[in-house]
Amino acid sequence: MKKSALQKARAAYQPKLPIALTGAVKVVEGRPTESVADQDAIRKLFPNTYGLPEIRFEKNTNPTPGKPVNVGVILSGGQAPGGHNVISGLFDGIKKIHRDSRLFGFLMGPGGLVDHKYIELTAPIIDEYRNTGGFDIIGSGRTKLEKVEQFDKGLEILKELGITAVVIIGGDDSNTNAAILAEYYKEKNTGIQVIGCPKTIDGDLKNNVIETSFGFDTATKVYSEVIGNIQRDCNSAKKYWHFVKLMGRSASHIALECALQCQPNICLISEEIEAKDMSLAQIVKYIADIVTARAKEGNNFGTILIPEGLIEFIPEFKRLIRELNELLGANAEKVAGMNHKELTEFILANLSPENVAALETLPASVARQLMLDRDPHGNVQVSLIETEKLLSEMVGEYLKKSEEFKAAKGKFSALHHFFGYEGRCADPSNFDADYCYSLGYNAAALINAGVTGYMSSIRNLVKPAIQWIPGGIPITMMMNIERRNAEDKPVIQKALVRLDGAPFKKFASQREEWAQNTCYIYPGPIQYFGPAEVCDQPSMTLKYESQH
């Protein structure tokens, strides 16, 4: 693989580890855990892996010799910066336990386990991918592990290769699958451990002991650089309103972090819009009022950040989407063979009048996407809905009728951007390079500890890496029951933006000034080499959360 000068220099970077992981470790158990909600239902579904204690690793001054272990690793779901370092850390970790340990990578996600497609990851392969972005070392996929036939098919290849532990690197859905797989293999007494690693740039896989998911830091820094560039251009030309949609299917963590880094004129937070029960019309008026106020000062330009999943949080459309999900989920077989025209007629004939009315307020293209375009999990594919264009068009129409805007001699020209894939495969920041390597190395320690159904956890992340606290938490601790495709299912609870949290409060305390004045910050590109205060800083979200 040919490398750029930066990649060659990054290959030599040695990620930093928590001091507890730099030698042999001992397990310190905490109290038994329970799920975040729906305790009785989750306990019943996971009788063999529920209620396990939290684990913390400390240095072991009297280690016993390790034994060779064969481990399988899977990259699941969308890409996130740092995945290769998780695998590198895992490889180094199991080799530290015993030099004869082996690592097998299942190709293109969980489907590789089911279809028996794999490669052995040797030192020369691993060394090619250290500190690089992407998931191309083994590829990723979105196959859901939820059927007994899949588990049994996977078990065949695990037994054939002598694999006794599987590490699944993924987001909330993927780690839900990891918990289900761990429970099944434990119930069947297969002797195979399952360990998860928290990945998603969306930032919605976290709790008190999973402080952040990997990739979030790098992705938000990439987006913030480009937003900063747009703001510099915006402030130079002084004639465009830039509507920027940011990846984040459900939670608004990415938009909030980028707002804290860049100080745009407007940033919409989906969770706040839902809490305030704001209609689409009210959102449009909110934006138009700020555009008008700036026009009065002669500033016919600005930047607006929009979370990708916004439409699912606007109350009238949340109700619509919920009913659509129920309707299509309950009639999955019936609608499977319908063409678009038949499906549209079926939906309109069976929706409540209130939700038909909500659907009719939308442009035909958006309405069609809500009704027809679904991902493999049955979710609305919000990334395909051009919310940024929908809002700019509606704001434009509002301003045409506004006497106040006309009196200000305002001008409104909109440009549109969607930043998603641009941040998913970037070379990881120093923070993510260190964090991901530690997560993988820590997963090896969890395997050596003999546990299953745990997620690799590295805490104390606002401190220097040497002070980070390694350990593990039972995946069932993060779970609740949610309605998916007209069925109640156990899933990891998404961590949404907390309106009483320090990051949002900081944003809320400043946004009025940002709206009226031009307070832009231009963060610039990720810095890999230089002083720690420039290169090794965690996200602003993490910093503010750690202060409370």
N, C-alpha and C positions, 0 to 999 in steps of 0.2 A: 504494500500500500504506500503510494507516494505521499509525502508529508510536506506541509508548508513549514516555513521557518518557525512560526509560532508553535506548531504541533511538535516540532523537534525539540524546542526549548521546554514545552510543557511535559514532554515524555520524561524529562529528567526530574520533574517536580515530585518530591516525596510528601504525600499527604500526611498531615499531622494526626496523631492518635491521642485519645484520652490516656492519661498515665496508667490507669488501671488495666488497659489492654496491652501495654507494652511488655508484659511478661505473662506468666501463668496467673489464672484468676480463680477465685472461689466464689461460690454462690451465696448471696445473702437474701433470704426469703422475707417478703413482707406479709401483710395480712391477706387473707382470702379476698377475692374480688367478686363483684356482681355486675351485671350488665347495666348500661346507662339508663335503660328503661325496659319495661315489659319483662321483668325478672323471671316470673313463673314460666312464661312462654319460652324464653330463651333457654332456661335451665332444662326444660322438658325436651327441647330440640337438640341440646348439646350436653347430655348427661355425663359424658366422659371427659369433657374439656371445659366445663363450666366451674366457676368458683376457685380457679387456680390462683396462687399468690403472685403478686408482682415480684420480679427478680432484680437484684442489683449485683453487679460484679465488683469485686475488690481484689487487690493484689493478693496472691497466694504465695506465702513464703515456704510452704512445704508441698510443692506440686508432685503429682505422680505421673509417670510416663504416659503419654497419649498413645492411642491406637489408630491405625489407618482408618479412614472413613471415606466412602464414596458418596458424593453429593450431587444432586441434580439442581439446576437453576433454570428458572423461567422468567422471562420479561413479559409482562401482561399489560394490555391497554396501550394508551397513547404514550409517546416518547416524553422523556423529561431529562434535562441535563444532569449528568452524574451517574446514570445507570451503569456505565462501564466501570466506574470506580467502585460501585457496590460489588460487582462481580470480581474486580481485582482484589478488593479487601477480603471477600469470601475465599478466594483462591489462596491468598497469602495466609489467611487465618487457619484454613484447614491444613496447609503445608506446615505451619508452625506447630500444630497439634502433632502431626507426623508427616515426615517427608514423602511417605508412600501414599498419602491421601490423593484422591482423584476427583476432578470436577467435570461434570457432563452438562452441556447446555442444550436444552430442548429448543428446537428451531421454530420460529414464528409463533411464539406464545404457547398457551396451554394446549393448543392443537397438536404441537410437537410431541407432548407427552402421550396424548391419546393415539396419535398416528405413528408413534415410535420413530420420530425423526429427531436426530440429535448429532452432536459432535463432542469429542472430548476436548476440553479447553486446557491446553498445555501452556507452559511458561512462554514460549515464543509467540503464541496467539495473544495471550493476556498482555504481554509487553507492548504489542502493537496498539493496544486500545487504552492504555492508562491515561487518565486525565483528558480524554476526548469526549465530545458530545455524541448524541445519537444512541441508537440501540442496535446498530448494524453488526455487532459482534455475533449475535445469534438471531436478531430480528424479534419482532413482537407481534402479538395478535390479540383478538378480542373473543376467542372461544370461551364460553362460560363452562366452568367445571361444576356441574350440578346434578348429573345423572349417574346412577350406580354403574351403568355400562361403561361410562367414561372412566370412573374410578378403577374399575376392574381391568379395563384395557391398559390404563396407565400402570397398574400394579404389575402387569406382565413384564413390561420393559424394565421397571425398577428392579424386579427380582433378577431378571436376566443380567443386568449390569451390576448387580450387587449394591445398588444404591439404597442407603438406609435413611437419607434425609433429603427433603425437597425444599428449596427456598423459592418462594414466589414473590417477585418484585412487582408491586402494582398499587393501584389506588383503592378506593373504598369497595368497589364491586369485586375487584380481583382478590383483595384480602378477605372479603366475605366468602369467596370461593375457597380460599386457603383454610378458613375456619371449618367449612363444611367438609373439605377433604381430610383435614386433621381428625375431625370427629369420626369420619367413616373408617379411616385406617386404624384409629385407636380402638374403635368398636370391634373391628375384625381381627384385632391383635396381630397386625402385620409387621410391627416393629419399625415402621417407617415414620419418621418425624416430619412435620410440616412447619416451616417458619416463614413469616411474612416480613416484608420491608415496605415502609410507607412512602409511596411515590405518587405525586401528582403536582403539576405546576399550579393547579387551581388553588392549592393551599387549604382545601376543605377536609383533609384527613389529619386531624389533630385533636388533642385533648390535653389534660393536665400533664400527661407523661409522654405524649408524642407532641413535642412543641412546634414542629413544622414538618411538612412533607418535603422530600428532596426535590429539587428542580425549581421550586418557587422562587428562591433567591436569585438564581441565574436568569430565569425567564423574565422576572419583573425588572431586573437591571437591563436586560436587552430591550424590553418594551420602553422603559423609561428613557433610555438613550435616544430611541427613535422619536418618542413623544417630545423630548427636549429639542431635537433637531427640527421637528415640525413647529414647535413653539418659537424657535429662533426665526424660522422662515415666516411664520405668522406675524411676528412682531416686526419683521423687516418689510414685508409687503403691505401689511395693515389693511387687507381687503377681503380676507376669507375667514369664515367660521369652519374650523376643522372638527368633524364629528368622528371620534375614534372609538371603535368597538374593540373590546379586549377579551381575550379568551377567558373562560371561567363559566362552565356550563350551568352551575347552580349558584355557588357563592360568589360574592363580589370582592374577595380578598385581593385579587390581582388589580382591579380598578382602584381600590382603596390604597394599596401600596404604591402604585404609580402616581396617584394623586399626592401622596405624602412626599414622594421624591421630586415631583415636577411642578406642583402648585398650579394646575389648570384653572380656567375660569369656572368650569362646572364639572362636577363628577357625580353621576347618579349612583346611588347605592341601592341595589334591589331590595335588600332586607328592610331598609328604611321606608321605601315606597310601599311595601306590603304592610308594614306596621302602621303607617299613616293612612292606609286604605286609599291611596292616590289613584285616580283614574288616568287613562291615557291622556285625556283632555287636560287634566290638571298638570301632568308632567310637561305637556306642550306649553301650557301657559307659564309654568315656572321657568322654562328655558327662554321663552319669548320675552318675559319681563326682564331677564338679565341682559338679553341682546339689546332690548330697548334702552335700558339704563346705561349701557356702554355706548350706545349710539348717541345719547344725549351729550356724552363727553367727547364725541368725535371718534370713538373707537369702534369701528365697524368690523371687528375681527375678534377671534377668540378660539379657545379649545374646549372641547367637551368630551369627557370620558364616559363610555357606556358599557356596562357589564354585558357579556354575551347572553346571559340567561335572563335579562331584564323582563322579557315579555311573560315569563312564567310567574313573575312576582306581582305583576299588575293585577289587582284583585279580579276584575271582570274576566281577564284572560286565564288566570289561574283556575277559576271556576270552570271556564270553558275547557281547558286542557284536562282537568280532572274528569269531567264528564266524557270527553273524547276517549281518554284512557280506559275508563270503565266500559264504555260502549264497544270499543274495538277489542278490548281484552276479552270481554264476555262473549263476543261473536267472532272470535279469531278464525274458526273454521269456515264460517259463513262468508266472511269478507275476503278470504284468502284468494279466491278465484275471480273477484270482481275487477273490472277495469276502472279507470279513474272516474269516468262518468257515473257508473253504477254505484261506486263507493261514495261519491259526493252526494248522490240522491239518497242513498241509505242513511248517511250521517244526518243530513238536513231533515229527513223525515222522522228521525228518532231523538234528536236533540231537544232540550227544553227551549221554549220560545225566548227566554232570557239569553241563552247562549247562542241561539241563532242570530239574535239581534247583535250580540257582541262580535260574532263572526262577520256580519255584514258591514261593520264599521271599518273593517280592514281592507286594504288593497287585495285584489283577487290573488295575486302571487303569494302574499303572506298567508291568506286564508287556506290556500291550497297546501302550503308547507305544513301548517298546523294539522290539517286533516290527513295528509297522505304520506309525509316523509317521517319515518321513524327509524331509530337506530336499533341494533340487535337486542338492546335491553327494553325496547318498547317506548323509549323516551322520544319526545319531540326533538328533532335535530336543530337546536336553537342556533348553532353556528351558521346554518344555511339561511336563517331569517335575517334579512338585512335591516336590522333595527335602526342602525345609524341613518339609513336612507329614509326609512319610514318616519323617523322623528324630524329629520331636516325638512322633508316635504311638508309635514304637518305644521312645523314652526313657520316655514315660508308662507303657507296659506294663511295662517293666523296673522302674521305681520302685514300681509297685504290688506287685511281688513282693519288694522289697528290705526286709529286716528293719532294716537300718541306717538307711534313709530313714524308715521308720516310727518308729524309736526317736528320731530327730531331730525328730519331729513335723513333717516337711517337707510342704510344699504345692507342687504343680506345676500351673500353668496356662500354656498356651502361646498366643502370638499369632504370626501369620505375615505376612511381607512379601516381595515380590520387586521389587527395584529394577533395572530394565533400561532401558526406553524413556524413563524420566524423565530420564536423563542424556545421551541420544544427540543431542538437538537444542538443548541449552542454549546461550545466548550464550557464546562462548568466553571463558575467563579471559584476562587480559593475556598470560600465557605462551603459550597456544595461539593467541591473535590474532597475536602477534608471530611465533611459530614457523611458523604456517601461511602467513602472508604471505611470510615468508622462503623457505619451501619452494616456493611458486609463482613468486616472483621468480627464485629459483635455477634452477627448471625452465626459465625463459626463457633464462637464461645457458647451460644445457646445450644447448638448441635452437640457440642462436647459435654454440655450439662445434662443432655438426655431429655430435654423437654420437647413438647409438641403443642401446636395451637397458639404459639406465642408470636408477637411482633417485635422485631428488633427496635430498641428504644435507646436513643442518645439524648441526654438532658443537660440542662445548664448551658444552653447554646450561646448565650450572650457573653459568656466568659471565653478566655482563650481555650483552644482545643484541648490542651493538656488537662484542663479542669473539667472537661465534660464528664458526665456520669453515664456509664454504659449499663445496660440491663435489658429486661424484656417485660412485656405486659401481655396477658392473655387477650387474644383477639375478641373473645366473647364479651370482654369488659366494655367494648366500644359499640356493642350491637343493640338494636331495637327492632321492632316489627313495623314494617312499612307496607303500604299498598302498592304493588307492582303488577301491571297487566291484569287487573281485576282479581288479584290474589294477595293475601297477607304473607309476606316473606321476611325472614330474618336478614337484616343488612346492617353494615356498619353505619352508624348515624353520621350524616354529613355535618361538618362544623361550619356553620354560616357565620357571617360577620355579626358580632355582638354589638348592639347599639349602646350597651352600657360598658363596652370595652374601651381600654385606653387608646388604641389606634383610631377608632371611629370618633371618640371624643376630641382627640387632637385635631382631626380633620374638620369636625363640625365647628370647632372654635375659631377656625381660620377661613372657612370657605366664603364668608360674606366679603371679606377683604379681597380674596382672590377673584371673586366675581366682579367686583367693581373696578379693581385696579389690575394692572398687568404685573403680576408678581412671579413670573416664570423662573423656574430653575432649569438649568441645562446640565443634567448629570454626566453626560459624556459616556464613553464606552467602558466596559468592564476592564479593570486593571488587574493584571496577573502578577506583575513584578513591581516591587517597591515597598514602602513602609506599610506596616500593618493597618494603620488608620486609613489608608487608601485602598488596600487590597483585601483585607480579611474581615471587613465589617459585615455583620448579619443584616437582614432586612430591617427596615424601620418598624414594621409590624412587630417583629420579635423584640426589638428594643423597647417599644412602648409597652408591650404586654408584660415584659419582665419587671417593669417599674411598679406593677400593681399586683 
